[in-house]
Amino acid sequence: MGSRIQEKIGRNKQENGDYLADTLIDICFVTSYKIEDLLKMPPTRRARLIERYKERFCKQ
């Protein structure tokens, strides 16, 4: 099961760069989401979650 998750993360890195994968991992630490849930989540919902994460935790 872990290898399937690693494959999905690897695919996300190839498609969107390391930044998205790192952001998803960070979101897992600050929310109750599991990485599997974030990878299965519809792209628009995931994008909104990432934006909320950036607004709240990535203030410069």
A tleap script that builds the chain and sets N, CA, C and O, in Angstrom:
source leaprc.protein.ff14SB
mol = sequence {
  NMET GLY SER ARG ILE GLN GLU LYS ILE GLY
  ARG ASN LYS GLN GLU ASN GLY ASP TYR LEU
  ALA ASP THR LEU ILE ASP ILE CYS PHE VAL
  THR SER TYR LYS ILE GLU ASP LEU LEU LYS
  MET PRO PRO THR ARG ARG ALA ARG LEU ILE
  GLU ARG TYR LYS GLU ARG PHE CYS LYS CGLN
}
set mol.1.N position { 0.822 -1.192 0.000 }
set mol.1.CA position { 0.000 0.000 0.000 }
set mol.1.C position { 0.865 1.254 0.000 }
set mol.1.O position { 0.544 2.233 -0.674 }
set mol.2.N position { 1.947 1.227 0.745 }
set mol.2.CA position { 2.833 2.378 0.796 }
set mol.2.C position { 3.437 2.708 -0.550 }
set mol.2.O position { 3.657 3.879 -0.862 }
set mol.3.N position { 3.708 1.695 -1.349 }
set mol.3.CA position { 4.324 1.951 -2.646 }
set mol.3.C position { 3.359 2.663 -3.585 }
set mol.3.O position { 3.785 3.485 -4.396 }
set mol.4.N position { 2.067 2.362 -3.491 }
set mol.4.CA position { 1.087 3.069 -4.325 }
set mol.4.C position { 1.042 4.546 -3.956 }
set mol.4.O position { 0.949 5.412 -4.827 }
set mol.5.N position { 1.110 4.823 -2.667 }
set mol.5.CA position { 1.107 6.215 -2.216 }
set mol.5.C position { 2.365 6.917 -2.704 }
set mol.5.O position { 2.305 8.054 -3.170 }
set mol.6.N position { 3.501 6.244 -2.599 }
set mol.6.CA position { 4.757 6.829 -3.068 }
set mol.6.C position { 4.704 7.084 -4.566 }
set mol.6.O position { 5.230 8.093 -5.037 }
set mol.7.N position { 4.075 6.183 -5.328 }
set mol.7.CA position { 3.938 6.391 -6.768 }
set mol.7.C position { 3.094 7.626 -7.054 }
set mol.7.O position { 3.437 8.424 -7.927 }
set mol.8.N position { 1.986 7.790 -6.320 }
set mol.8.CA position { 1.129 8.958 -6.521 }
set mol.8.C position { 1.869 10.241 -6.179 }
set mol.8.O position { 1.757 11.236 -6.895 }
set mol.9.N position { 2.623 10.221 -5.089 }
set mol.9.CA position { 3.400 11.403 -4.713 }
set mol.9.C position { 4.446 11.690 -5.778 }
set mol.9.O position { 4.658 12.844 -6.151 }
set mol.10.N position { 5.099 10.644 -6.268 }
set mol.10.CA position { 6.088 10.812 -7.334 }
set mol.10.C position { 5.469 11.402 -8.582 }
set mol.10.O position { 6.061 12.271 -9.222 }
set mol.11.N position { 4.273 10.933 -8.936 }
set mol.11.CA position { 3.574 11.465 -10.102 }
set mol.11.C position { 3.230 12.932 -9.889 }
set mol.11.O position { 3.386 13.746 -10.798 }
set mol.12.N position { 2.760 13.274 -8.687 }
set mol.12.CA position { 2.454 14.673 -8.388 }
set mol.12.C position { 3.703 15.535 -8.489 }
set mol.12.O position { 3.636 16.661 -8.982 }
set mol.13.N position { 4.839 15.025 -8.031 }
set mol.13.CA position { 6.085 15.790 -8.129 }
set mol.13.C position { 6.450 16.028 -9.584 }
set mol.13.O position { 6.885 17.123 -9.940 }
set mol.14.N position { 6.280 15.021 -10.429 }
set mol.14.CA position { 6.612 15.170 -11.842 }
set mol.14.C position { 5.691 16.175 -12.514 }
set mol.14.O position { 6.132 16.980 -13.333 }
set mol.15.N position { 4.402 16.125 -12.165 }
set mol.15.CA position { 3.433 17.000 -12.809 }
set mol.15.C position { 3.476 18.423 -12.264 }
set mol.15.O position { 3.356 19.379 -13.029 }
set mol.16.N position { 3.644 18.572 -10.973 }
set mol.16.CA position { 3.492 19.880 -10.341 }
set mol.16.C position { 4.742 20.382 -9.634 }
set mol.16.O position { 4.744 21.497 -9.111 }
set mol.17.N position { 5.767 19.611 -9.608 }
set mol.17.CA position { 6.987 20.018 -8.942 }
set mol.17.C position { 7.006 19.624 -7.480 }
set mol.17.O position { 5.983 19.241 -6.912 }
set mol.18.N position { 8.175 19.723 -6.881 }
set mol.18.CA position { 8.349 19.349 -5.478 }
set mol.18.C position { 7.532 20.229 -4.542 }
set mol.18.O position { 7.158 19.796 -3.452 }
set mol.19.N position { 7.253 21.455 -4.958 }
set mol.19.CA position { 6.548 22.395 -4.090 }
set mol.19.C position { 5.189 21.851 -3.665 }
set mol.19.O position { 4.831 21.927 -2.490 }
set mol.20.N position { 4.426 21.302 -4.617 }
set mol.20.CA position { 3.105 20.774 -4.287 }
set mol.20.C position { 3.212 19.604 -3.328 }
set mol.20.O position { 2.461 19.536 -2.356 }
set mol.21.N position { 4.119 18.694 -3.578 }
set mol.21.CA position { 4.278 17.535 -2.694 }
set mol.21.C position { 4.657 17.982 -1.286 }
set mol.21.O position { 4.115 17.472 -0.306 }
set mol.22.N position { 5.579 18.926 -1.182 }
set mol.22.CA position { 5.973 19.439 0.136 }
set mol.22.C position { 4.799 20.125 0.832 }
set mol.22.O position { 4.613 19.979 2.040 }
set mol.23.N position { 4.010 20.873 0.063 }
set mol.23.CA position { 2.848 21.553 0.627 }
set mol.23.C position { 1.829 20.549 1.139 }
set mol.23.O position { 1.269 20.733 2.220 }
set mol.24.N position { 1.578 19.480 0.371 }
set mol.24.CA position { 0.619 18.462 0.805 }
set mol.24.C position { 1.078 17.788 2.089 }
set mol.24.O position { 0.266 17.518 2.974 }
set mol.25.N position { 2.349 17.521 2.192 }
set mol.25.CA position { 2.880 16.908 3.412 }
set mol.25.C position { 2.724 17.861 4.590 }
set mol.25.O position { 2.360 17.438 5.687 }
set mol.26.N position { 2.997 19.146 4.371 }
set mol.26.CA position { 2.812 20.140 5.434 }
set mol.26.C position { 1.355 20.214 5.878 }
set mol.26.O position { 1.070 20.315 7.071 }
set mol.27.N position { 0.432 20.165 4.916 }
set mol.27.CA position { -0.991 20.219 5.245 }
set mol.27.C position { -1.378 19.026 6.110 }
set mol.27.O position { -2.195 19.161 7.021 }
set mol.28.N position { -0.803 17.869 5.836 }
set mol.28.CA position { -1.092 16.679 6.651 }
set mol.28.C position { -0.683 16.899 8.102 }
set mol.28.O position { -1.354 16.423 9.018 }
set mol.29.N position { 0.409 17.614 8.312 }
set mol.29.CA position { 0.877 17.850 9.677 }
set mol.29.C position { -0.009 18.833 10.437 }
set mol.29.O position { -0.160 18.706 11.652 }
set mol.30.N position { -0.593 19.804 9.751 }
set mol.30.CA position { -1.367 20.831 10.449 }
set mol.30.C position { -2.875 20.583 10.410 }
set mol.30.O position { -3.634 21.317 11.042 }
set mol.31.N position { -3.316 19.564 9.681 }
set mol.31.CA position { -4.739 19.229 9.627 }
set mol.31.C position { -4.924 17.762 9.973 }
set mol.31.O position { -3.962 17.052 10.267 }
set mol.32.N position { -6.147 17.327 9.935 }
set mol.32.CA position { -6.435 15.915 10.208 }
set mol.32.C position { -6.468 15.085 8.933 }
set mol.32.O position { -6.792 13.899 8.981 }
set mol.33.N position { -6.137 15.691 7.785 }
set mol.33.CA position { -6.139 14.956 6.524 }
set mol.33.C position { -4.985 13.970 6.466 }
set mol.33.O position { -3.909 14.216 7.011 }
set mol.34.N position { -5.226 12.856 5.801 }
set mol.34.CA position { -4.166 11.898 5.504 }
set mol.34.C position { -3.712 12.158 4.081 }
set mol.34.O position { -4.471 12.690 3.271 }
set mol.35.N position { -2.479 11.786 3.772 }
set mol.35.CA position { -1.948 12.028 2.429 }
set mol.35.C position { -2.803 11.327 1.378 }
set mol.35.O position { -2.978 11.849 0.277 }
set mol.36.N position { -3.336 10.151 1.704 }
set mol.36.CA position { -4.187 9.434 0.751 }
set mol.36.C position { -5.423 10.255 0.410 }
set mol.36.O position { -5.847 10.303 -0.745 }
set mol.37.N position { -5.999 10.903 1.424 }
set mol.37.CA position { -7.191 11.720 1.205 }
set mol.37.C position { -6.879 12.922 0.323 }
set mol.37.O position { -7.670 13.280 -0.549 }
set mol.38.N position { -5.740 13.533 0.547 }
set mol.38.CA position { -5.364 14.699 -0.254 }
set mol.38.C position { -5.110 14.318 -1.706 }
set mol.38.O position { -5.434 15.085 -2.613 }
set mol.39.N position { -4.533 13.144 -1.935 }
set mol.39.CA position { -4.250 12.719 -3.302 }
set mol.39.C position { -5.520 12.327 -4.049 }
set mol.39.O position { -5.590 12.477 -5.269 }
set mol.40.N position { -6.518 11.828 -3.335 }
set mol.40.CA position { -7.784 11.432 -3.960 }
set mol.40.C position { -8.745 12.605 -4.113 }
set mol.40.O position { -9.712 12.525 -4.870 }
set mol.41.N position { -8.483 13.679 -3.403 }
set mol.41.CA position { -9.366 14.841 -3.382 }
set mol.41.C position { -9.453 15.466 -4.778 }
set mol.41.O position { -8.454 15.517 -5.497 }
set mol.42.N position { -10.644 15.941 -5.165 }
set mol.42.CA position { -10.763 16.633 -6.455 }
set mol.42.C position { -9.802 17.827 -6.515 }
set mol.42.O position { -9.604 18.513 -5.512 }
set mol.43.N position { -9.210 18.075 -7.677 }
set mol.43.CA position { -8.199 19.144 -7.800 }
set mol.43.C position { -8.681 20.518 -7.346 }
set mol.43.O position { -7.914 21.273 -6.749 }
set mol.44.N position { -9.936 20.852 -7.620 }
set mol.44.CA position { -10.411 22.184 -7.217 }
set mol.44.C position { -10.500 22.303 -5.703 }
set mol.44.O position { -10.148 23.336 -5.135 }
set mol.45.N position { -10.968 21.253 -5.055 }
set mol.45.CA position { -11.050 21.276 -3.589 }
set mol.45.C position { -9.661 21.318 -2.970 }
set mol.45.O position { -9.430 22.028 -1.991 }
set mol.46.N position { -8.731 20.549 -3.549 }
set mol.46.CA position { -7.360 20.542 -3.046 }
set mol.46.C position { -6.729 21.919 -3.228 }
set mol.46.O position { -5.991 22.384 -2.359 }
set mol.47.N position { -7.012 22.567 -4.343 }
set mol.47.CA position { -6.460 23.903 -4.590 }
set mol.47.C position { -6.974 24.907 -3.559 }
set mol.47.O position { -6.216 25.750 -3.078 }
set mol.48.N position { -8.276 24.816 -3.216 }
set mol.48.CA position { -8.823 25.712 -2.185 }
set mol.48.C position { -8.183 25.453 -0.837 }
set mol.48.O position { -7.892 26.392 -0.096 }
set mol.49.N position { -7.961 24.182 -0.508 }
set mol.49.CA position { -7.314 23.826 0.757 }
set mol.49.C position { -5.890 24.381 0.804 }
set mol.49.O position { -5.456 24.895 1.835 }
set mol.50.N position { -5.170 24.277 -0.302 }
set mol.50.CA position { -3.802 24.801 -0.369 }
set mol.50.C position { -3.811 26.317 -0.198 }
set mol.50.O position { -2.959 26.869 0.498 }
set mol.51.N position { -4.769 26.990 -0.829 }
set mol.51.CA position { -4.849 28.446 -0.686 }
set mol.51.C position { -5.122 28.848 0.763 }
set mol.51.O position { -4.508 29.782 1.280 }
set mol.52.N position { -6.043 28.139 1.415 }
set mol.52.CA position { -6.315 28.436 2.834 }
set mol.52.C position { -5.079 28.183 3.682 }
set mol.52.O position { -4.783 28.946 4.601 }
set mol.53.N position { -4.359 27.109 3.374 }
set mol.53.CA position { -3.122 26.797 4.103 }
set mol.53.C position { -2.112 27.931 3.929 }
set mol.53.O position { -1.494 28.374 4.897 }
set mol.54.N position { -1.951 28.396 2.693 }
set mol.54.CA position { -0.995 29.479 2.426 }
set mol.54.C position { -1.378 30.745 3.181 }
set mol.54.O position { -0.523 31.409 3.767 }
set mol.55.N position { -2.670 31.077 3.165 }
set mol.55.CA position { -3.124 32.286 3.853 }
set mol.55.C position { -2.861 32.219 5.350 }
set mol.55.O position { -2.469 33.209 5.968 }
set mol.56.N position { -3.078 31.053 5.919 }
set mol.56.CA position { -2.972 30.923 7.369 }
set mol.56.C position { -1.541 30.704 7.852 }
set mol.56.O position { -1.135 31.292 8.854 }
set mol.57.N position { -0.772 29.873 7.158 }
set mol.57.CA position { 0.520 29.443 7.684 }
set mol.57.C position { 1.736 30.000 6.948 }
set mol.57.O position { 2.853 29.900 7.455 }
set mol.58.N position { 1.550 30.574 5.787 }
set mol.58.CA position { 2.713 31.023 5.005 }
set mol.58.C position { 2.800 32.536 4.941 }
set mol.58.O position { 3.235 33.090 3.932 }
set mol.59.N position { 2.399 33.199 5.989 }
set mol.59.CA position { 2.498 34.659 6.011 }
set mol.59.C position { 3.957 35.051 6.135 }
set mol.59.O position { 4.720 34.470 6.907 }
set mol.60.N position { 4.321 36.056 5.351 }
set mol.60.CA position { 5.730 36.480 5.348 }
set mol.60.C position { 5.904 37.777 6.079 }
set mol.60.O position { 7.021 38.285 6.178 }
savepdb mol mol.pdb
quit
